[in-house]
Amino acid sequence: MPRFKKVAFIGLGLIGSSLARVIQARSLADHVVASTRSIQTLNDAKALGLIHEGYSNPIDAVRDADLVVLALPVQATEKVLVQIKPYLSKDVILTDVGSTKGNVVRAAQAVFGSDLPIGFVPGHPIAGSEHTGVHAGKVDLFAHHKVILTPLDSSASWAVQKLTQLWQAADAEVICMGVDQHDEVLAHTSHLPHLMAFNLVEQLASRQDNLDIFRYAAGGFRDFSRIAASDPQMWHDIFFANKTAILSAVDGFEAQLKTIRHLIDTDNSQALMGLLKNAQAARQHFNYMLSKHTVMEKEQVTQKFTILPQKHRFQGTFSVPGDKSVSHRSIMFGAIAEGTTHVTGFLEGEDALATLQAFKDMGVKIEGPNQGEVTIHGVGMSGLKPAGKPLDMGNSGTSIRLLSGILSAQQFDSVMIGDASLSKRPMERIAKPLRLMGAQIQTTGERGTPPISLVGAQALKGIHYDLPMASAQVKSGILLAGLWAEGETSVTEPEPTRDHTERMLRAFGYDVKTEGNRISLIGGGRLVGTNIQVPSDISSAAFFMVGAAITEDSDITLEAVGINPTRTGVIEILKHMGADIAVANERIAGGEPIADIRIRGTRTLRGIHIPEDQVPLAIDEFPALFVAASCAEGKTVLTGAAELRVKESDRIQVMVDGLQAMGIDCTATPDGIIIEGKGKSGDWSPIFTGADVESHHDHRIAMSFSIAGLRASDVVTIHGTETVATSFPTFTQLANEAGLAIQTIG
């Protein structure tokens, strides 16, 4: 909990008095004072126990304060700052609670110039009520609501941290974003709806039959128009303070409204239904994403896993989610195919949903997902449309690299962005070969990272490209660009990588040739819609395989897992380590081989030198395999896996750091790792010590350390686990059903 010596509120309405209630209830300050022009408000605040002293002059309030909260109308900010500037302590934290941030920053710059206080951190709690004033405040007003902080380049990290802790003490979710981004987002999501509500109520109130309209208004109207009961003076100030962004939002709304009006006027039933369904699907998509995903802005994360130490059983029969790689490609290929594609078993994780939403944004009609079923109405090779905004790939490297190939061949310009983790990942490996094909593509982030900008209407030519490093994503991006290129496009791999792209292109009727490690196709063909059954993801299954292999008397069966021969490295490596693992009921589904996999904890694993020919076939499963190696008897050595250093994180170094914190002797090498296993034949006692480990927002790291908790002697806490939802949204549920004791916090 943060602790302040003296907190000074300038203004004490709904927001200020609610925060004062939190500070008093949580004992966060020795002394709380306020300044406002209303003597009655100050007297009421003292009677309510919210403040110790009240002043009519803000100068008296801010003397010796280590936190000053500007809880006043945004247009009064500059005037108050002029008054209090000479009396602010050197290390005071200065913040505000206004709905606009640009004008607050401009007011501060007008008063302080370029020498802004290092404790100045503008803020905005997104919470409110129809009622105003000191009596309207509530101690739980901010609970389960977001508070946006907009730190400046001059803001000290300690000030941001302490403000974050203050708002978290109010049970709020704290997000950091830029000032301009805040005002743009709020103009569309808050200011425009309020303006519309005021406008609609005013419009209807001016009608002669207004009494009947309001008498028979349905719940939707009442819910929407409720916000028109907000303080008019406050919204008057906000509309002028955020004028530019609000007028832009109004222009966009008017243009969309004209489109809907035209569709209704011309009886265009099909187009209107398509628009309404797209809106419905978009809202369902974003509701799903927000319900599954802890918001992460500028790496402010609020989710972690704790695994409790206990004698774990690890048993059961499970169906893990659909294969992420196949799910991605089913959307991409179905979208550019002719006709309808029906997908079952689709992975409803954030990565695959990012791909789905991107193609919706480019005009493709997609129904679902609904319990893993998706129907895609393909637009053909030339039917994609410009999105009109950056395509957000979230955390998905597969989405951004494969779409780079597709978008490089379109007739329109495109921009792709990602979250904090994806924005650090290298993209020049796909950009360079696409440039050789004639694409105009730029990696506009530092060191060749996203955002990615592509200029349309380029005539692509096929190339013959030798991959310097085995990568299914780069190979696939090149081949997908080759669909539109003149002549033959071929890729030669140093080692075989997953071949889902080749298999699925053939399933959609496109001829792809594979000759050893060389894959080729001729541009100018067409894809035809088909049915795709997505197998269970072997990468997700790997965590349960390793968990069973390191736990005494375990017995896990994983049903209908994809066993594509370019993905089965994890099975072969575990067998080589001596795991009791069996593959049964092999069959074909949707062009992909699948089987049931049973793993039992009957013997101690042994350390091995992992064969390099298996490395590309298990590249995503190595974090989990490092946990298995830690529980093995003897040394495990991995070489030839430099690719692991450029995944969602540097998976070699991040795993080494975490394993060392958990008591494992291991060493990172440039292209691999050396792990001294602590296992002993017949001994199933704990291998790992309890520890706090960082996942660096990498979903596979987070799940791997979770599985390590099966053999830990004390509590294991894993930070930054919100990205687990990108690939395995049901991980904690299934792991707990199997017997692991995971608690999710945040």
Protein Blocks (a to p, Z undefined) as FASTA:
>chain_A
ZZdfbdcdedjafklmmmmmmmmmnopafbdcdddfblklmmmmmmnopafbdcfblklm
mgopabdcddbdfklmmmmmmmmmmmpcfklccddfbfbfklmmmmmmmmnommdcfklc
cdddddddfbecjklpcfklmgopacdddddfklcfklmmmmmmmmmmnopacddddfkl
mmmmmmmmmmmmmmmmmmmmmmmmmpmklmmmmmmpcfklmmmmmmmmpcfklmmmmmmm
mmmmmmmmmmmmmmmmmmmmmmmmnopaklmmmmmmmmmmmmmmmmmmmmmpccdeehia
fbdcdddddddddeddddddddfklmmmmmmmmmmpgcjdddehiacbfklmmmmmmmmm
nopacedjeehiacdddebjklcccehiacdehjafklmmmmmmmmmmmcbdcdddddfk
lmmpcfklmmmmmmmnopacddfbghhiacddddehiacdddddddfbdcfklmmmmmmm
mmmpgcjdddddfbdcdfklmmmmmmnopacddehjaccddehiacddddddddddfklm
mmmmmmmmmpghiacddehiafbfklmmmmmmmmmnopacddehiaceehiacddddddd
fbccddddddfklmmmmmmmmmmmmmmmmmpgcjdddehilmmmmmmbdfklmmmmmmmm
nopacdddfklccdddfbdehiacdfbdcddddeklpaklmmmmmmmmmmccbdcddehi
lmmmmmmmmlmmmmmmnopacddeZZ
